[in-house]
């Protein structure tokens, strides 16, 4: 679920956690696991596309078709 969320648009850690019904530490662990398989982008500062905060945001590129 987290991968799908950050493929759609860059999100901050808080929004990733809220949208996936996780706490922040669980979301961090999942992002670390995602990073071991896919190229995880961290942009600091970036604008979260859900809440608009200017913080570190996370995203992954969609694989080519």
Backbone as numpy.savetxt, mean C-alpha at the origin, in Angstrom:
# Nx Ny Nz CAx CAy CAz Cx Cy Cz
-5.69 -9.33 -0.59 -6.51 -8.14 -0.59 -5.64 -6.88 -0.59
-4.58 -6.88 0.20 -3.72 -5.69 0.28 -3.09 -5.40 -1.08
-2.64 -6.43 -1.77 -2.04 -6.22 -3.10 -3.05 -5.58 -4.04
-4.27 -6.05 -4.03 -5.31 -5.48 -4.89 -5.55 -4.02 -4.55
-5.55 -3.69 -3.28 -5.78 -2.30 -2.87 -4.69 -1.37 -3.39
-3.43 -1.78 -3.26 -2.35 -0.87 -3.66 -2.03 -0.96 -5.15
-2.64 -1.90 -5.86 -2.52 -1.91 -7.33 -3.43 -0.85 -7.93
-4.54 -0.59 -7.27 -5.49 0.39 -7.79 -4.96 1.81 -7.68
-4.31 2.11 -6.55 -3.81 3.47 -6.33 -2.91 3.49 -5.11
-1.99 4.47 -5.04 -1.11 4.58 -3.87 -1.91 4.90 -2.61
-1.64 4.16 -1.55 -2.33 4.37 -0.27 -1.32 4.46 0.86
-1.68 5.23 1.89 -0.84 5.29 3.09 -1.09 4.04 3.93
-0.22 3.80 4.88 -0.31 2.60 5.71 -1.63 2.56 6.47
-2.07 3.68 6.98 -3.32 3.72 7.73 -4.50 3.30 6.86
-4.55 3.81 5.64 -5.66 3.47 4.74 -5.58 2.02 4.28
-4.37 1.51 4.06 -4.21 0.09 3.71 -4.80 -0.75 4.84
-4.40 -0.45 6.07 -4.87 -1.21 7.23 -6.39 -1.13 7.37
-6.94 0.08 7.29 -8.38 0.25 7.46 -9.16 -0.48 6.38
-8.75 -0.36 5.14 -9.50 -0.97 4.03 -9.37 -2.49 4.01
-8.32 -3.03 4.61 -8.14 -4.47 4.66 -8.57 -5.06 6.01
-9.13 -4.21 6.86 -9.58 -4.62 8.21 -8.45 -5.25 9.01
-7.31 -4.57 9.01 -6.12 -5.02 9.74 -5.67 -3.92 10.68
-4.83 -4.28 11.66 -4.18 -3.21 12.40 -2.90 -2.84 11.65
-2.30 -1.74 12.01 -1.15 -1.21 11.28 0.02 -2.19 11.28
0.26 -2.87 12.39 1.38 -3.82 12.43 1.14 -5.01 11.50
-0.09 -5.48 11.40 -0.42 -6.57 10.47 -0.23 -6.10 9.02
-0.67 -4.88 8.73 -0.51 -4.34 7.38 0.96 -4.20 7.02
1.78 -3.78 7.97 3.22 -3.66 7.74 3.83 -5.02 7.41
3.45 -6.04 8.16 3.94 -7.40 7.92 3.55 -7.88 6.52
2.32 -7.63 6.14 1.84 -8.05 4.81 2.57 -7.28 3.71
2.79 -5.99 3.89 3.54 -5.22 2.89 4.96 -5.76 2.74
5.58 -6.16 3.84 6.91 -6.77 3.78 6.88 -8.06 2.97
5.85 -8.86 3.15 5.72 -10.12 2.39 5.49 -9.83 0.91
4.66 -8.85 0.62 4.41 -8.46 -0.78 5.71 -8.03 -1.43
6.52 -7.28 -0.69 7.79 -6.77 -1.22 8.76 -7.89 -1.56
8.63 -9.04 -0.92 9.52 -10.15 -1.22 9.19 -10.81 -2.56
8.00 -10.52 -3.10 7.56 -11.13 -4.35 7.41 -10.11 -5.48
6.91 -8.94 -5.17 6.66 -7.89 -6.16 7.48 -6.66 -5.84
7.61 -5.78 -6.82 8.30 -4.52 -6.57 7.32 -3.56 -5.90
7.54 -3.36 -4.61 6.70 -2.47 -3.82 7.28 -1.06 -3.91
6.47 -0.12 -4.30 6.92 1.27 -4.34 6.55 1.97 -3.06
7.52 2.67 -2.51 7.30 3.55 -1.36 7.68 4.94 -1.81
6.74 5.84 -1.75 7.01 7.22 -2.14 6.85 8.09 -0.91
7.92 8.83 -0.58 7.91 9.72 0.58 8.42 11.08 0.18
7.70 12.14 0.29 6.28 12.14 0.61 5.46 11.87 -0.65
4.34 11.27 -0.44 3.39 11.03 -1.52 2.00 11.34 -1.00
1.06 11.49 -1.90 -0.32 11.78 -1.47 -1.14 10.51 -1.53
-1.74 10.17 -0.40 -2.63 9.01 -0.33 -3.88 9.31 -1.15
-4.22 8.41 -2.05 -5.38 8.62 -2.91 -6.70 8.34 -2.21
-6.65 7.87 -0.98 -7.90 7.64 -0.24 -8.20 8.78 0.73
-7.21 9.15 1.55 -7.48 10.18 2.57 -6.86 11.53 2.25
-5.96 11.57 1.27 -5.34 12.83 0.88 -4.14 13.25 1.71
-3.76 12.46 2.71 -2.60 12.80 3.54 -1.33 12.76 2.70
-0.39 13.63 3.06 0.92 13.64 2.41 1.89 12.94 3.36
2.09 11.65 3.09 2.91 10.77 3.92 3.55 9.74 2.99
4.18 8.72 3.54 4.67 7.61 2.72 3.47 6.84 2.19
3.47 6.61 0.87 2.39 5.82 0.26 3.00 4.59 -0.40
2.19 3.56 -0.53 2.62 2.27 -1.05 1.80 1.93 -2.28
2.49 1.35 -3.28 1.80 0.90 -4.49 2.64 -0.17 -5.18
2.00 -0.92 -6.05 2.70 -1.86 -6.92 2.17 -1.65 -8.33
3.02 -1.90 -9.30 2.59 -1.78 -10.69 1.82 -3.02 -11.10
0.83 -2.84 -11.94 0.12 -3.98 -12.47 1.02 -4.68 -13.47
0.99 -6.00 -13.48 1.82 -6.72 -14.46 1.35 -6.44 -15.88
2.27 -6.46 -16.85 1.89 -6.21 -18.23 0.93 -7.29 -18.73
0.05 -6.89 -19.59 -0.95 -7.84 -20.14 -0.36 -8.75 -21.16
